[in-house]
Amino acid sequence: MKRYLLLICLLLNACSNLPLAIKEPPLHDVSYAEAIQNIAKYEKAPVRWGGIIVNVENEQNFSQVQVLYYPLDNEGEPQTDKQYSGRFVFKSSEFLDPAVYKKDAKITVAGIFIGDLERTVGKKVLRLPLISATTIYLWPVYEYDSRYDGFGYGYGYNPYYGGYPYYWGNYYWPSATPFIRPPFHRVR
């Protein structure tokens, strides 16, 4: 019995794909408002911020991403239904491809607050907080396909799979069918 319990614990732990730096806030979590008000005081402080990507700029040795700041929930995901507080920029030594880090994608960044920098938004010059990123998590987008709404279970003939039975309904969908997507799937 102990072996099964250990196996279940290991499997449940493996299902969590969030990096620890994203899931858990730093010990002294510096909020966006605190950092904006006193930049010099919070320099070199660990932060965990997130929001919606506005812009990606790639230089020769680093990438900078401008993000609209939103408060994070308990898991570290930006709460885009809340009011945004401003913008911040994070810097990464890795190349961040704009095709992957798309505009309007949700992102959470953990790193070190290293100061601020000037950015022009329209004709307005803003001083934006700057983070040196240590962990970056791009949140997956789930798309709902309304073709799979309905009730019940049943049997049916699936010409693509080659026969009977296959189950249909909200809970059991034919995973062996190559031409039909399941109701929820990951979109990048």
N, C-alpha and C positions, 0 to 999 in steps of 0.2 A: 504494500500500500504506500509506503514511504517513497518507493521508486516512482510510482505513478504521480504522486504529489510533486516530487521534484521535477519530473518531466513536464507536468502541466505548468509549473512556475517558470521553467525555462522557455517553454513555448509562448506563454503570455508575455514574458519579458522581450522575446524576440519580435513580437508583433508591434512593439512601440518603435516607430521609425524616426521619432523626433530626436534630434541631438539634445543632450542634457543642457547645454548652454542656452538653447532656445526654450526648452520646457521649463527650466528653473531660472528665476530671476537672480541677479547677483545679490550678494549678502547686503550691500548698501545700494539699493536700487535708486539711481538718480533719475528723476522724472525729466521730461522734456522741458517743462516750465522752469524747473530749478536750474537746469543747465543753461537755458537762454538768459536767465536773470543774472547769473554769476559764472561766466565762462572760466575765468581764471581759477576760481575756487574748485571747480570740478574737473579740471584737466587731469588726465591720466586715471580717471575713475572708470570702473567697469560699468557698461550700460547694456541694456537689451531693449531695443526699440524696433518698431515695425510700421508698416503702412502700405501704400500703393506706389509702385514705381512710376516716376514721371519721365526720367531721362537716364540714359546710359552713355557715358563718355569713356572711350578707350584711348589711353596714351601708350607710349612705347613699353613702359615697365609696370603699369598699373591701370586699374579701371576705377572710375568714380560713378556712383549711382545716386541720383537725386530722388528722394522719397517724400511723399506727403505723409506726415506723422499721424497715426491713429493710436488710441490706447489699445493695450493688449489684454486678452482674456487670460484665464488661468493656465491655458496650455501654451500661451505665447502667440496666438493668432491675432492679427489686427482686427479690431471691431469696426468694420467700415460702416456700420449703421449709426455710429456715434459721430460727433463733430470732430473734424480734424483740427489740429492745433497749430500747424505750420509745416515747415519743410526741414529736412536734414539731408546731409550727404554722407555716404560711407565710401571708404577707399579700400580696395582689395588689391593685393599683389598679383592675383590671378587674372587672366583674361575672362571677362564676363560677356559672353556673346549676346548682343541685343536681340537676336532671334529667339533666345531662350529666356532672357530677362526682359520680357516685353513690357511695354507701357501698359499700365493698369493692372499688372499682376500683383498679388499680395506677397509681401516679403517680410521676414523678421531677421534682424541682424543683432548679433552679440559681439561686443568688442570693447575697445578703449576709446573714451572721449578724448580727443586730442586738440580741440580748439574750435575755430570757426574759419570760414572763408567767404569771399564775396561771390555772389552769383547774380546775374541779371535775369529777371523774369519780366518779359515785355520790356517796358522802359524803366522799371523799378529796380534799383540795386538793393539786394538783401544780404544780410550777414547770416549764414546758415551754419548750424553746428556740424562738426566733422567728426566722424568715427573711423577708427582704424579697425576694420572688420576681422574678427577671428573665426566666427561661424556665421554662415549665411544659409537661410532656409527659405526656399521658394515654395509657397503653398500650392498644392495641386488644385486644379479647377475640376469640379464635377459637373457634368452636364446631364440633365434629366431629359429623357426621351419620352414624350407623352404617348407614343404609340403603344406603350406597354402598360397603360392604365387599364384597370379592370379587376374583376373579382373572380375568385374561384380557382379551381384546379381542373385539369382534364387531360384527356388523351387526344392525340391527333396524329395525323400523318405528316411527316416532314420529308418532302421530296429531296431536299438537299442532303439530308443525313441518311435517307434510305430506308425509312420504315417506322414501325410502331415500337413501343410507345414512346412518346416524349411528353413531359409534363409542361404545363403552361400555367400562368398565373403570376401573382405578384411575388411569390416567394421562391418558386422553383422554376428556373428558366433553363432552356436547353443549352447547356454550355458546349455541347458537341456540334452545334450548328455554326459553321464558319461564316455565314453571310448575315447573321443577325447579331447586333450588339446587345449586351445586357443593359438594363435600364440605367445603371450608374456606371460610369467609366471615367478614367483619368484622361484629361486632355491637357496637352502641353502647349 
